[in-house]
Amino acid sequence: MPRRERRAQLMASALEVFVAQGYHAAAMDDIAERAGVSKPVLYQHFPGKLDLYLALLDQSCDAIIDNCRRALESTEDNKLRVQAAIDVFFEYVASDTGAFRLVFESDLTNEPAVREHVDRVTTDCAAVIANVIHDDTGLPDAASRLLAVSLVGMAQVSARFWLSDQGGINRADATALVAGLAWRGIRGYPLTDD
């Protein structure tokens, strides 16, 4: 199997194991077995369990950030931008892969490298949102960033709650509810004429 395909296979298997067991309970033996390879093959691609976990975090964090950027670029209508950005988080937690558990529910956030990756989701998503807020309202950069971080936090926490609540609200309705709340707040900052 070509190196790139093997690496993808190993990462898919590792994701399943880490999601099911958490970082601390997962073993490289479990991952190798799930992938149907020997441990030496696994170690040819990833020198250790933390390296493998960080590679998965990179992949997951990049996906969220890229999807957030695309959501904001998908329209010039700010109400629709808010809805699309909120939906990024609901779609991510609803994914069958369970990858959100690595980013939002990691049992390894005390590890500085993991914390840095997890924080990157908030800071990078907030940065692209802050640019839109700043451009459309004329608010100072610091104020735009604070509002953007608040929107990211609202999206992430409410999406995780929605997934665990089992309250019978479908994803589209849940996204619309949270986006409506966010829009009612953020639209209060007027557009500038500059």
C-alpha atoms as one frame of an Amber mdcrd trajectory, in Angstrom:
protein
   0.000   0.000   0.000   1.436   3.442  -0.860   2.713   5.421   2.122   0.037
   8.101   1.880  -2.798   5.567   1.762  -1.287   3.597   4.640  -1.007   6.769
   6.720  -4.666   7.611   6.031  -5.676   4.066   6.988  -3.698   4.270  10.235
  -5.207   7.638  11.095  -8.745   6.369  10.447  -8.124   3.389  12.714  -6.528
   5.576  15.378  -9.484   7.948  15.283 -11.866   5.072  15.978  -9.744   3.878
  18.906  -9.177   7.332  20.426 -12.866   8.250  20.120 -13.940   4.970  21.725
 -11.312   4.800  24.479  -9.828   8.257  24.953  -6.132   9.013  24.694  -4.993
   7.473  27.969  -6.808   4.149  27.560  -5.897   3.748  23.884  -2.824   1.680
  23.111  -0.714   1.566  19.987  -1.382  -2.197  19.969  -5.125  -1.492  19.708
  -4.574   0.929  16.842  -2.283  -1.453  14.948  -4.771  -4.282  15.425  -7.679
  -2.124  14.251  -5.662  -1.153  11.150  -4.634  -4.743  10.515  -0.908  -3.942
  10.620   1.984  -4.745  12.893   3.145  -2.268  15.512   6.436  -1.668  13.642
   4.417  -0.556  10.594   2.485   1.871  12.791   5.729   3.227  14.258   7.156
   3.740  10.755   4.493   6.378  10.255   4.124   7.780  13.770   6.997   7.712
  16.294   4.598   7.641  19.230   1.009   7.797  20.394   1.128  11.552  21.006
   2.432  12.162  17.457  -0.469  10.174  16.065  -2.967  12.014  18.273  -1.557
  15.399  17.224  -1.796  14.412  13.542  -5.477  13.589  14.069  -5.991  16.871
  15.912  -4.365  18.775  13.053  -6.705  17.108  10.589  -9.781  17.796  12.723
  -8.861  21.362  13.607  -8.043  22.199   9.995 -11.423  20.834   8.901 -13.372
  22.987  11.368 -11.374  26.123  10.563 -11.599  25.585   6.793 -15.342  24.929
   7.029 -15.822  28.073   9.090 -13.881  30.117   6.529 -15.937  28.631   3.679
 -19.176  29.332   5.542 -18.289  33.003   5.850 -17.221  33.192   2.203 -20.392
  31.462   1.002 -22.496  34.627   1.069 -22.406  38.379   1.607 -25.610  38.215
   3.699 -24.484  38.447   7.320 -27.567  36.701   8.693 -26.820  33.724   6.447
 -23.137  33.914   7.404 -24.059  33.586  11.075 -26.279  30.589  10.342 -23.632
  28.928   8.164 -20.882  29.462  10.748 -23.043  28.090  13.569 -23.946  25.093
  11.427 -20.250  24.266  10.963 -20.093  23.287  14.628 -23.408  21.402  14.624
 -22.372  19.476  11.510 -18.991  18.684  13.036 -20.365  17.247  16.287 -23.055
  15.312  14.392 -20.455  13.523  12.233 -20.434   9.760  12.598 -16.662   9.777
  13.092 -16.896  11.302  16.570 -13.763  13.329  15.804 -15.191  16.246  17.774
 -14.378  14.304  20.941 -10.660  14.744  20.215 -11.041  18.502  19.836 -13.763
  19.395  22.337 -13.634  16.561  24.882 -10.002  15.477  24.914  -8.702  13.790
  28.040  -5.292  15.246  27.222  -5.864  19.015  27.324  -3.242  19.399  30.055
  -0.627  18.482  27.412   0.611  21.834  25.999   0.769  20.634  22.381  -2.798
  19.321  22.559  -4.039  22.478  24.270  -2.419  24.560  21.526  -4.240  22.575
  18.832  -7.587  22.761  20.618  -7.223  26.500  21.250  -6.376  27.008  17.568
  -9.954  26.119  16.627 -11.286  28.968  18.742  -8.627  31.505  17.808  -8.561
  30.775  14.068 -12.339  30.564  13.661 -12.710  33.705  15.743 -10.094  35.482
  13.633 -12.024  34.976  10.395 -15.289  35.950  12.083 -13.648  38.987  13.678
 -12.532  40.214  10.267 -16.140  40.197   9.069 -17.342  41.919  12.240 -14.631
  44.569  12.016 -15.233  45.225   8.315 -19.001  45.480   8.729 -19.198  47.409
  11.991 -16.026  49.418  12.267 -15.525  48.115  15.798 -11.919  48.060  16.991
  -9.999  44.826  16.456 -10.078  43.881  20.158 -13.865  44.317  20.356 -14.372
  42.406  17.100 -12.225  39.518  18.394 -14.131  39.357  21.686 -17.480  39.202
  19.898 -16.119  36.592  17.503 -14.806  34.397  20.323 -18.218  34.693  21.976
 -19.928  33.493  18.805 -17.511  30.568  18.432 -18.017  29.620  22.078 -21.791
  29.790  21.690 -21.677  27.594  18.594 -19.320  25.009  20.044 -20.942  24.650
  23.464 -24.501  24.624  22.149 -23.632  22.058  19.457 -22.082  19.741  22.043
 -25.063  20.208  24.366 -27.477  19.532  21.502 -25.712  16.275  20.679 -25.812
  15.040  24.273 -29.257  16.364  25.224 -31.411  14.052  23.101 -34.195  16.611
  23.471 -35.731  15.843  20.135 -34.597  18.974  18.284 -33.275  18.129  14.850
 -30.003  19.638  13.666 -31.563  22.177  11.293 -33.899  23.496  13.988 -31.140
  23.559  16.601 -28.840  25.462  14.257 -31.621  27.912  13.418 -32.368  28.519
  17.112 -28.756  29.233  18.039 -28.127  31.237  14.862 -31.253  33.288  15.597
 -29.959  34.088  19.060 -26.539  35.012  17.718 -27.967  37.097  14.876 -30.299
  39.044  17.176 -27.267  40.036  19.203 -24.665  40.688  16.524 -26.977  42.593
  14.180 -27.252  45.277  16.856 -23.817  46.500  15.855 -24.469  48.863  12.964
 -22.754  48.843   9.645 -20.381  51.708   9.085 -20.583  54.067   6.148 -16.814
  54.339   5.871
